[in-house]
Amino acid sequence: MIMPIYLYGTKVFDEPVHRITQFNGKLVGLVRSMFETLVNGDGIGLAANQVGLPVSLFVMDLSGMSGYDLEKPLAVMNPEILSSSEMSVTMEEGCLSIPDLREDVSRPESIIVRFTDGSFHEVQMELNGVTARVFQHEYDHLRQKFFVERLSSVKRQLVRPKLSRVKKGDVDAHYPVVTLKDERQNKIRQLPDFEFGVQIK
């Protein structure tokens, strides 16, 4: 099922996410729907709160990128970043929740992470390059943070008009979206039936 993407400014991004404790068929269905939504949006990463669910989950699929065609799609639950490299790399980033805005963002080049994968196994691994970047970008979403908050104060001022337009729903997206206005008028498609656990402090 393709779900609409919640845009920057919607209330879900103000909510702390909940740790997933119920590993069951409903979760499998949610992950499948998130991958379908990611492909439909031509994205490479998608967090659960971007589809209206404040839970500790995101999906990644870099297989459509040059040089990453052998990389398998990854479902990430209850992620932790255990350590980050001192070396940082600057690359352009975008976000399905902020259509048509891309800016250079500096992030650690490599990270060591721990999470529960789509087979419900706990995994610890080192990630590098674009894979590490996408993981950090989606991990930020689960901490109520967008990539624009990592820009310099000057850059943030420059992108503010665009962010204001996104909040008003003035966007040209080729995928279904939920705007702040939709939220206020309760024009929201029913979310998948899903059980989650305790709130992350």
Secondary structure, DSSP 8 states (H G I E B T S, - for coil): ----EE-TT-GGGGS--B-----SHHHHHHHHHHHHHHHHTT-SEEEGGGGT--BSEEEE--TTSTT-TT---EEEEEEEEEEE-S-EEEEEEEETTEEEEEEEEEEESEEEEEEE-TTS-EEEEEEEHHHHHHHHHHHHHHTT--GGGGS-HHHHHHHHHHHHHHHTT----SS-EE-HHHHHTT------------B--
